[in-house]
């Protein structure tokens, strides 16, 4: 039983992903995140994407400025998706 719980915990923890940063032109970028883990809600997924945006801008010695965010999905029922549009200043 403990082995089964450990396997389930690892599976849930690894059920999220972040897209590569995409240029939208005019200095704006977009990054998305998706999670199928039961404990991850829309805020968690958007924060995951924001951290990726921050890492992207830090590589250029800049700071991420978030322009828009949006999310969709229902934790436990459907995958939760988050999208962040940002620029680096």
HUQUI-V264701 format. One line per field, one symbol per residue. ss: DSSP state (H for helix, E for strand, L for the rest). phi: phi as a letter, one per 40 degrees, with the letter a starting at -180 (. if undefined). psi: psi as a letter, one per 20 degrees, with the letter a starting at -180 (. if undefined). Layout:
ss=???
phi=???
psi=???
This chain:
ss=LHHHHHHHHHHHHLLEEELLLEEEELLEEEEEEEELLLLLLHHHHHHHHHHHHHHHHHLLLLLEEEEEEEEELLLLLLLEEEEEEEEEL
phi=.ccccccccccccccbabcccbcbgfgbbbbbbaabcccbcdccccccccccccccccccgbbcbccabaaahbdgbbdcbbbbbabbb
psi=ghgghgggggghhjkqqpqqpppirkjqrqqqqqpjqhioahggghhghhhhgggghhhjkrqpopgqqqrrropigqqpqqppprrp.
